[in-house]
Amino acid sequence: MGVMLQIKDVPEDVHRVLKARAALEGVTLTEYARTTLVKAARRPSRAETIAALGRLEPVDLGETGAEAVRHVRDEHA
């Protein structure tokens, strides 16, 4: 069983949109909000993604980015 989360002061227009989206999917507003929050939590944030990219080892491709673009462009000319 999960924990309870209460969100106060949701703007009326936002509530209306979320309620309509839930209805279109045939679920309650609570279920729609829960599913949306679960999806958001499973996706890394921008800061988490940047940090993960910063931990990667650099790759030497043997040419600069400009050279790689020129090479591909010349192959397809």
Backbone atoms as SQL, in Angstrom:
CREATE TABLE atoms (id INTEGER PRIMARY KEY, chain TEXT, resi INTEGER, resn TEXT, atom TEXT, x REAL, y REAL, z REAL);
INSERT INTO atoms VALUES
  (1, 'A', 1, 'MET', 'N', 0.846, -1.176, 0.000),
  (2, 'A', 1, 'MET', 'CA', 0.000, 0.000, 0.000),
  (3, 'A', 1, 'MET', 'C', 0.887, 1.233, 0.000),
  (4, 'A', 2, 'GLY', 'N', 0.510, 2.213, -0.765),
  (5, 'A', 2, 'GLY', 'CA', 1.295, 3.442, -0.866),
  (6, 'A', 2, 'GLY', 'C', 0.955, 4.425, 0.242),
  (7, 'A', 3, 'VAL', 'N', 1.554, 5.563, 0.145),
  (8, 'A', 3, 'VAL', 'CA', 1.298, 6.637, 1.098),
  (9, 'A', 3, 'VAL', 'C', 0.338, 7.634, 0.479),
  (10, 'A', 4, 'MET', 'N', -0.265, 8.445, 1.313),
  (11, 'A', 4, 'MET', 'CA', -1.221, 9.437, 0.833),
  (12, 'A', 4, 'MET', 'C', -0.485, 10.730, 0.477),
  (13, 'A', 5, 'LEU', 'N', -0.890, 11.335, -0.626),
  (14, 'A', 5, 'LEU', 'CA', -0.331, 12.609, -1.061),
  (15, 'A', 5, 'LEU', 'C', -1.492, 13.542, -1.338),
  (16, 'A', 6, 'GLN', 'N', -1.492, 14.678, -0.694),
  (17, 'A', 6, 'GLN', 'CA', -2.551, 15.663, -0.914),
  (18, 'A', 6, 'GLN', 'C', -1.932, 16.896, -1.548),
  (19, 'A', 7, 'ILE', 'N', -2.533, 17.374, -2.618),
  (20, 'A', 7, 'ILE', 'CA', -2.027, 18.561, -3.298),
  (21, 'A', 7, 'ILE', 'C', -3.066, 19.653, -3.177),
  (22, 'A', 8, 'LYS', 'N', -2.677, 20.750, -2.568),
  (23, 'A', 8, 'LYS', 'CA', -3.597, 21.869, -2.347),
  (24, 'A', 8, 'LYS', 'C', -3.345, 22.972, -3.355),
  (25, 'A', 9, 'ASP', 'N', -4.331, 23.807, -3.516),
  (26, 'A', 9, 'ASP', 'CA', -4.233, 25.022, -4.334),
  (27, 'A', 9, 'ASP', 'C', -3.915, 24.744, -5.802),
  (28, 'A', 10, 'VAL', 'N', -4.508, 23.673, -6.347),
  (29, 'A', 10, 'VAL', 'CA', -4.368, 23.397, -7.782),
  (30, 'A', 10, 'VAL', 'C', -5.271, 24.387, -8.515),
  (31, 'A', 11, 'PRO', 'N', -4.744, 25.115, -9.490),
  (32, 'A', 11, 'PRO', 'CA', -5.582, 26.062, -10.227),
  (33, 'A', 11, 'PRO', 'C', -6.785, 25.348, -10.859),
  (34, 'A', 12, 'GLU', 'N', -7.909, 26.039, -10.878),
  (35, 'A', 12, 'GLU', 'CA', -9.145, 25.443, -11.390),
  (36, 'A', 12, 'GLU', 'C', -9.003, 24.961, -12.829),
  (37, 'A', 13, 'ASP', 'N', -8.338, 25.739, -13.667),
  (38, 'A', 13, 'ASP', 'CA', -8.192, 25.322, -15.070),
  (39, 'A', 13, 'ASP', 'C', -7.360, 24.053, -15.196),
  (40, 'A', 14, 'VAL', 'N', -6.345, 23.912, -14.350),
  (41, 'A', 14, 'VAL', 'CA', -5.515, 22.701, -14.362),
  (42, 'A', 14, 'VAL', 'C', -6.351, 21.508, -13.902),
  (43, 'A', 15, 'HIS', 'N', -7.115, 21.688, -12.849),
  (44, 'A', 15, 'HIS', 'CA', -7.996, 20.628, -12.347),
  (45, 'A', 15, 'HIS', 'C', -8.970, 20.186, -13.434),
  (46, 'A', 16, 'ARG', 'N', -9.521, 21.135, -14.131),
  (47, 'A', 16, 'ARG', 'CA', -10.490, 20.850, -15.190),
  (48, 'A', 16, 'ARG', 'C', -9.849, 20.025, -16.316),
  (49, 'A', 17, 'VAL', 'N', -8.647, 20.409, -16.722),
  (50, 'A', 17, 'VAL', 'CA', -7.935, 19.693, -17.784),
  (51, 'A', 17, 'VAL', 'C', -7.611, 18.268, -17.345),
  (52, 'A', 18, 'LEU', 'N', -7.086, 18.120, -16.138),
  (53, 'A', 18, 'LEU', 'CA', -6.730, 16.787, -15.644),
  (54, 'A', 18, 'LEU', 'C', -7.957, 15.893, -15.507),
  (55, 'A', 19, 'LYS', 'N', -9.047, 16.459, -15.026),
  (56, 'A', 19, 'LYS', 'CA', -10.283, 15.694, -14.865),
  (57, 'A', 19, 'LYS', 'C', -10.800, 15.245, -16.232),
  (58, 'A', 20, 'ALA', 'N', -10.730, 16.114, -17.237),
  (59, 'A', 20, 'ALA', 'CA', -11.166, 15.768, -18.592),
  (60, 'A', 20, 'ALA', 'C', -10.275, 14.679, -19.184),
  (61, 'A', 21, 'ARG', 'N', -8.971, 14.765, -18.974),
  (62, 'A', 21, 'ARG', 'CA', -8.054, 13.747, -19.491),
  (63, 'A', 21, 'ARG', 'C', -8.316, 12.394, -18.833),
  (64, 'A', 22, 'ALA', 'N', -8.573, 12.427, -17.536),
  (65, 'A', 22, 'ALA', 'CA', -8.891, 11.186, -16.824),
  (66, 'A', 22, 'ALA', 'C', -10.159, 10.566, -17.401),
  (67, 'A', 23, 'ALA', 'N', -11.162, 11.383, -17.638),
  (68, 'A', 23, 'ALA', 'CA', -12.426, 10.888, -18.188),
  (69, 'A', 23, 'ALA', 'C', -12.207, 10.275, -19.571),
  (70, 'A', 24, 'LEU', 'N', -11.386, 10.905, -20.395),
  (71, 'A', 24, 'LEU', 'CA', -11.096, 10.371, -21.724),
  (72, 'A', 24, 'LEU', 'C', -10.419, 9.001, -21.663),
  (73, 'A', 25, 'GLU', 'N', -9.636, 8.788, -20.608),
  (74, 'A', 25, 'GLU', 'CA', -8.959, 7.503, -20.442),
  (75, 'A', 25, 'GLU', 'C', -9.805, 6.514, -19.654),
  (76, 'A', 26, 'GLY', 'N', -10.960, 6.967, -19.171),
  (77, 'A', 26, 'GLY', 'CA', -11.862, 6.082, -18.444),
  (78, 'A', 26, 'GLY', 'C', -11.401, 5.723, -17.050),
  (79, 'A', 27, 'VAL', 'N', -10.666, 6.638, -16.415),
  (80, 'A', 27, 'VAL', 'CA', -10.185, 6.400, -15.052),
  (81, 'A', 27, 'VAL', 'C', -10.572, 7.583, -14.173),
  (82, 'A', 28, 'THR', 'N', -10.445, 7.387, -12.886),
  (83, 'A', 28, 'THR', 'CA', -10.727, 8.485, -11.960),
  (84, 'A', 28, 'THR', 'C', -9.594, 9.501, -12.013),
  (85, 'A', 29, 'LEU', 'N', -9.878, 10.685, -11.513),
  (86, 'A', 29, 'LEU', 'CA', -8.842, 11.720, -11.442),
  (87, 'A', 29, 'LEU', 'C', -7.688, 11.235, -10.564),
  (88, 'A', 30, 'THR', 'N', -8.001, 10.550, -9.480),
  (89, 'A', 30, 'THR', 'CA', -6.959, 10.026, -8.591),
  (90, 'A', 30, 'THR', 'C', -6.055, 9.054, -9.332),
  (91, 'A', 31, 'GLU', 'N', -6.641, 8.119, -10.069),
  (92, 'A', 31, 'GLU', 'CA', -5.841, 7.135, -10.809),
  (93, 'A', 31, 'GLU', 'C', -5.017, 7.819, -11.895),
  (94, 'A', 32, 'TYR', 'N', -5.609, 8.779, -12.576),
  (95, 'A', 32, 'TYR', 'CA', -4.885, 9.501, -13.621),
  (96, 'A', 32, 'TYR', 'C', -3.695, 10.250, -13.013),
  (97, 'A', 33, 'ALA', 'N', -3.919, 10.930, -11.901),
  (98, 'A', 33, 'ALA', 'CA', -2.844, 11.684, -11.241),
  (99, 'A', 33, 'ALA', 'C', -1.752, 10.739, -10.745),
  (100, 'A', 34, 'ARG', 'N', -2.156, 9.606, -10.160),
  (101, 'A', 34, 'ARG', 'CA', -1.170, 8.630, -9.665),
  (102, 'A', 34, 'ARG', 'C', -0.308, 8.123, -10.821),
  (103, 'A', 35, 'THR', 'N', -0.928, 7.738, -11.919),
  (104, 'A', 35, 'THR', 'CA', -0.199, 7.228, -13.080),
  (105, 'A', 35, 'THR', 'C', 0.754, 8.290, -13.630),
  (106, 'A', 36, 'THR', 'N', 0.283, 9.523, -13.704),
  (107, 'A', 36, 'THR', 'CA', 1.109, 10.624, -14.201),
  (108, 'A', 36, 'THR', 'C', 2.310, 10.858, -13.300),
  (109, 'A', 37, 'LEU', 'N', 2.099, 10.814, -11.988),
  (110, 'A', 37, 'LEU', 'CA', 3.200, 11.012, -11.038),
  (111, 'A', 37, 'LEU', 'C', 4.201, 9.862, -11.093),
  (112, 'A', 38, 'VAL', 'N', 3.717, 8.634, -11.226),
  (113, 'A', 38, 'VAL', 'CA', 4.611, 7.476, -11.310),
  (114, 'A', 38, 'VAL', 'C', 5.491, 7.589, -12.559),
  (115, 'A', 39, 'LYS', 'N', 4.888, 7.941, -13.695),
  (116, 'A', 39, 'LYS', 'CA', 5.659, 8.106, -14.938),
  (117, 'A', 39, 'LYS', 'C', 6.714, 9.198, -14.776),
  (118, 'A', 40, 'ALA', 'N', 6.331, 10.304, -14.165),
  (119, 'A', 40, 'ALA', 'CA', 7.268, 11.418, -13.979),
  (120, 'A', 40, 'ALA', 'C', 8.421, 11.024, -13.062),
  (121, 'A', 41, 'ALA', 'N', 8.130, 10.270, -12.013),
  (122, 'A', 41, 'ALA', 'CA', 9.167, 9.877, -11.056),
  (123, 'A', 41, 'ALA', 'C', 10.131, 8.859, -11.657),
  (124, 'A', 42, 'ARG', 'N', 9.665, 8.050, -12.589),
  (125, 'A', 42, 'ARG', 'CA', 10.519, 7.038, -13.212),
  (126, 'A', 42, 'ARG', 'C', 11.432, 7.616, -14.284),
  (127, 'A', 43, 'ARG', 'N', 11.104, 8.801, -14.776),
  (128, 'A', 43, 'ARG', 'CA', 11.908, 9.467, -15.789),
  (129, 'A', 43, 'ARG', 'C', 12.963, 10.316, -15.076),
  (130, 'A', 44, 'PRO', 'N', 14.229, 10.211, -15.469),
  (131, 'A', 44, 'PRO', 'CA', 15.228, 11.046, -14.796),
  (132, 'A', 44, 'PRO', 'C', 15.001, 12.532, -15.094),
  (133, 'A', 45, 'SER', 'N', 15.309, 13.345, -14.116),
  (134, 'A', 45, 'SER', 'CA', 15.204, 14.793, -14.308),
  (135, 'A', 45, 'SER', 'C', 16.323, 15.257, -15.228),
  (136, 'A', 46, 'ARG', 'N', 16.217, 16.483, -15.686),
  (137, 'A', 46, 'ARG', 'CA', 17.274, 17.050, -16.537),
  (138, 'A', 46, 'ARG', 'C', 18.609, 17.050, -15.789),
  (139, 'A', 47, 'ALA', 'N', 18.591, 17.440, -14.511),
  (140, 'A', 47, 'ALA', 'CA', 19.828, 17.484, -13.719),
  (141, 'A', 47, 'ALA', 'C', 20.417, 16.085, -13.562),
  (142, 'A', 48, 'GLU', 'N', 19.567, 15.072, -13.334),
  (143, 'A', 48, 'GLU', 'CA', 20.053, 13.692, -13.210),
  (144, 'A', 48, 'GLU', 'C', 20.659, 13.206, -14.524),
  (145, 'A', 49, 'THR', 'N', 20.041, 13.550, -15.640),
  (146, 'A', 49, 'THR', 'CA', 20.552, 13.147, -16.943),
  (147, 'A', 49, 'THR', 'C', 21.898, 13.800, -17.221),
  (148, 'A', 50, 'ILE', 'N', 22.002, 15.082, -16.937),
  (149, 'A', 50, 'ILE', 'CA', 23.262, 15.803, -17.151),
  (150, 'A', 50, 'ILE', 'C', 24.362, 15.220, -16.275),
  (151, 'A', 51, 'ALA', 'N', 24.040, 14.909, -15.010),
  (152, 'A', 51, 'ALA', 'CA', 25.031, 14.314, -14.106),
  (153, 'A', 51, 'ALA', 'C', 25.492, 12.956, -14.623),
  (154, 'A', 52, 'ALA', 'N', 24.555, 12.137, -15.113),
  (155, 'A', 52, 'ALA', 'CA', 24.905, 10.815, -15.644),
  (156, 'A', 52, 'ALA', 'C', 25.784, 10.948, -16.883),
  (157, 'A', 53, 'LEU', 'N', 25.471, 11.892, -17.754),
  (158, 'A', 53, 'LEU', 'CA', 26.294, 12.119, -18.946),
  (159, 'A', 53, 'LEU', 'C', 27.691, 12.583, -18.563),
  (160, 'A', 54, 'GLY', 'N', 27.773, 13.384, -17.500),
  (161, 'A', 54, 'GLY', 'CA', 29.075, 13.877, -17.043),
  (162, 'A', 54, 'GLY', 'C', 29.971, 12.776, -16.505),
  (163, 'A', 55, 'ARG', 'N', 29.378, 11.655, -16.095),
  (164, 'A', 55, 'ARG', 'CA', 30.165, 10.543, -15.567),
  (165, 'A', 55, 'ARG', 'C', 30.665, 9.604, -16.667),
  (166, 'A', 56, 'LEU', 'N', 30.212, 9.785, -17.887),
  (167, 'A', 56, 'LEU', 'CA', 30.643, 8.925, -18.987),
  (168, 'A', 56, 'LEU', 'C', 32.061, 9.263, -19.420),
  (169, 'A', 57, 'GLU', 'N', 32.770, 8.233, -19.827),
  (170, 'A', 57, 'GLU', 'CA', 34.121, 8.428, -20.348),
  (171, 'A', 57, 'GLU', 'C', 34.032, 9.006, -21.760),
  (172, 'A', 58, 'PRO', 'N', 34.900, 9.957, -22.106),
  (173, 'A', 58, 'PRO', 'CA', 34.893, 10.507, -23.465),
  (174, 'A', 58, 'PRO', 'C', 35.242, 9.420, -24.485),
  (175, 'A', 59, 'VAL', 'N', 34.704, 9.571, -25.670),
  (176, 'A', 59, 'VAL', 'CA', 34.965, 8.620, -26.755),
  (177, 'A', 59, 'VAL', 'C', 35.736, 9.350, -27.849),
  (178, 'A', 60, 'ASP', 'N', 36.850, 8.755, -28.255),
  (179, 'A', 60, 'ASP', 'CA', 37.649, 9.343, -29.340),
  (180, 'A', 60, 'ASP', 'C', 37.203, 8.713, -30.646),
  (181, 'A', 61, 'LEU', 'N', 36.573, 9.473, -31.503),
  (182, 'A', 61, 'LEU', 'CA', 36.082, 8.971, -32.776),
  (183, 'A', 61, 'LEU', 'C', 37.104, 9.127, -33.897),
  (184, 'A', 62, 'GLY', 'N', 38.221, 9.728, -33.582),
  (185, 'A', 62, 'GLY', 'CA', 39.269, 9.870, -34.579),
  (186, 'A', 62, 'GLY', 'C', 39.090, 11.069, -35.489),
  (187, 'A', 63, 'GLU', 'N', 38.022, 11.818, -35.317),
  (188, 'A', 63, 'GLU', 'CA', 37.803, 13.022, -36.113),
  (189, 'A', 63, 'GLU', 'C', 36.928, 13.983, -35.312),
  (190, 'A', 64, 'THR', 'N', 36.981, 15.243, -35.674),
  (191, 'A', 64, 'THR', 'CA', 36.160, 16.235, -34.999),
  (192, 'A', 64, 'THR', 'C', 34.710, 16.115, -35.474),
  (193, 'A', 65, 'GLY', 'N', 33.813, 16.755, -34.773),
  (194, 'A', 65, 'GLY', 'CA', 32.415, 16.761, -35.177),
  (195, 'A', 65, 'GLY', 'C', 32.233, 17.338, -36.567),
  (196, 'A', 66, 'ALA', 'N', 32.950, 18.428, -36.852),
  (197, 'A', 66, 'ALA', 'CA', 32.856, 19.054, -38.174),
  (198, 'A', 66, 'ALA', 'C', 33.355, 18.107, -39.259),
  (199, 'A', 67, 'GLU', 'N', 34.430, 17.392, -38.971),
  (200, 'A', 67, 'GLU', 'CA', 34.957, 16.433, -39.950),
  (201, 'A', 67, 'GLU', 'C', 33.968, 15.292, -40.182),
  (202, 'A', 68, 'ALA', 'N', 33.324, 14.826, -39.132),
  (203, 'A', 68, 'ALA', 'CA', 32.343, 13.746, -39.262),
  (204, 'A', 68, 'ALA', 'C', 31.156, 14.187, -40.102),
  (205, 'A', 69, 'VAL', 'N', 30.684, 15.408, -39.878),
  (206, 'A', 69, 'VAL', 'CA', 29.567, 15.933, -40.671),
  (207, 'A', 69, 'VAL', 'C', 29.973, 16.051, -42.123),
  (208, 'A', 70, 'ARG', 'N', 31.156, 16.581, -42.368),
  (209, 'A', 70, 'ARG', 'CA', 31.658, 16.742, -43.744),
  (210, 'A', 70, 'ARG', 'C', 31.769, 15.375, -44.426),
  (211, 'A', 71, 'HIS', 'N', 32.268, 14.400, -43.694),
  (212, 'A', 71, 'HIS', 'CA', 32.432, 13.051, -44.223),
  (213, 'A', 71, 'HIS', 'C', 31.077, 12.456, -44.624),
  (214, 'A', 72, 'VAL', 'N', 30.091, 12.539, -43.761),
  (215, 'A', 72, 'VAL', 'CA', 28.760, 12.000, -44.054),
  (216, 'A', 72, 'VAL', 'C', 28.123, 12.763, -45.202),
  (217, 'A', 73, 'ARG', 'N', 28.268, 14.083, -45.201),
  (218, 'A', 73, 'ARG', 'CA', 27.691, 14.910, -46.273),
  (219, 'A', 73, 'ARG', 'C', 28.299, 14.529, -47.622),
  (220, 'A', 74, 'ASP', 'N', 29.607, 14.326, -47.638),
  (221, 'A', 74, 'ASP', 'CA', 30.278, 13.966, -48.889),
  (222, 'A', 74, 'ASP', 'C', 29.853, 12.575, -49.375),
  (223, 'A', 75, 'GLU', 'N', 29.584, 11.659, -48.464),
  (224, 'A', 75, 'GLU', 'CA', 29.131, 10.310, -48.843),
  (225, 'A', 75, 'GLU', 'C', 27.753, 10.335, -49.487),
  (226, 'A', 76, 'HIS', 'N', 26.929, 11.290, -49.076),
  (227, 'A', 76, 'HIS', 'CA', 25.552, 11.347, -49.559),
  (228, 'A', 76, 'HIS', 'C', 25.348, 12.389, -50.669),
  (229, 'A', 77, 'ALA', 'N', 26.449, 12.945, -51.158),
  (230, 'A', 77, 'ALA', 'CA', 26.338, 13.956, -52.215),
  (231, 'A', 77, 'ALA', 'C', 26.201, 13.339, -53.583);
